[in-house]
Amino acid sequence: MSLSLFTPFALVQLLVAPLTPLGAVAPHTSPAPPLAPGASTETAVVDRFEGETAVLVLDRGGTVHRPRSALPPAGRSVDAVFRAHLLFGRVVALEYDPDATRERRRTARERFDRLTRERDDYPPRRATASRGPPPRHRPGESPRESTRGRAC
């Protein structure tokens, strides 16, 4: 059975399939098959959820909105990393990347720990520094008495 060039499946195969000579099999040792013209891959990270919609930010800029239910259960959290497959600039598929997600969380935790340690290394601040400016009246006087007879 041969595929007609006008079926949607055949068109997708022509656009996305590796460009190999007819009848040839793509070698399994190649790092990645060549992409069809107009196809690209980019990293997308879940930035936030707006109700039941996930907002993913693409590396090169821009956002993608997908229903939360369209994401795999493991990827339904903020900072989950996906590989976005684009065709002529439009996202056609999202693939969850658990290894990249773990690595991203590990580096964020290390960065937070490092910043916490650096903050703890600073000399302690005086207790009065966080209370605001010193009072304008003398000890033992009420604020009203201190302003009588003086220009403010």
N, C-alpha and C positions, 0 to 999 in steps of 0.2 A: 504494500500500500504506500503510495507516495503522497506527500503533503502538497496541497495547493499553495501557491505563493500568496493567495488572498485570504487565508485563514488567519485569525489573530495570533494563534500559536506560532505559525510559521513566520510571521512578521517579527514577533518578539525574538524568535530564534535567530533570525538574520541580524537583528540589531545587537543582541547581547552575547551571542555565541562567540567563542574564540575564533579568530580569523585564521583558519587552517585550510590547506588545499583540500579539495573534495576527496573524500575517501581516506584522508590521513587522520591519524589519531593524535591528539595533543599529548606530548610527553608528560609523564607524571612528575618529572623532576623539575619542571619549570616553577619558579617561585609564584607566579601569578599569570593567569592567561591574559593575553592582550585584550584590552577593552575595545568594544565597538566604538566607532566614531560617535561622539556626543555622550558617551557613558563615562562616569567617574565615580570614585568612592571618597567619602569624607567622614570625619568623626562628628558625631552628634551626642550631646550630653543633655540629660533631663535637667532642666533649669528649675521648673516649678510645675505645680498643678493648679489649674484654674477650674475649680469644680471637678468635673469628670474629664477634663481635657488636659493632656500632658503637653507642655511647651518644651521643645528640644532646641538647643542652640547649636548651630553648625559652626565648625572651626573657622571657615572663611567668612563668617557673618551671615546673618539671617536666622530665621526661626522656622520651625516646623511644628504644626499643631496636629496631634493625633488623639483619638479617644483613649482614655486610660485602659479600657478593656482590650484595645488593639495591641498593647504591649504585653510581652511575656510576663508572668507573675514575678520572676526574679528581677525584671527591669522596671518595675513600678515603684521606684524610689528616686528621690532627688540625687543627682550626681551619677546615675546609671549611665554607662557608656554604650553607645551603639555605633555600628558602621552603617552609614546612610549610602545607599546605592542610588545614584542620580542618573537620569537620562535626559539630556538636553536641559539641565538645570532643575528638573523636577525630581523630587524624592519618589522612587518607585518601590523601594523596600528598605526596611530597617532590620538590622541583625544585631542582637544583644551580644556584647563582648564582656563576659564575666571576668576574664583576666585583666583587661584594661580597667574595669570598674574596681576590682580589688586593689590594683596598683594606684589608682587615683585616690582611693580612700586612705591607703597607707601613707602616701606622700602628704596628704592633707593633715593626717594625724601627726606626722613627724614635724611638719611646719608649725602646727599649733603648739606642740610640745616645746619646740625650739623657741618660739615667741614667748611662751610662758616662762621658760627658764631665763631668757634675756630680761624680761620684766622683773623677775625676782632678784636679779643681780644688781639692779639700781639701788642707790641708798634709800632708806625709808624716808618718806616725806613727813614734815612736821604735822602734828595733829590739827593745828589751826588752819593749815593751808586749804583744807577741804570745806571749812565752815564759812567761807566768804570773807568779806572785808571786816576789819576790826570795828567794834562799835564806836560811835561818834561821841559818846558821853563818858564821863569819868566814873570810876567805880564808886558805888554808893549813891549815885544820882540816877534819877529816872531819865529817860530820853527827853521828856518834855522840859525838865528843869535845865538840861544841858544846853538847850537852844535858846533859852531866855537871855536877852541882853547881848547876844552874839549874832553877827551876820552869818547867815547860812549860805 
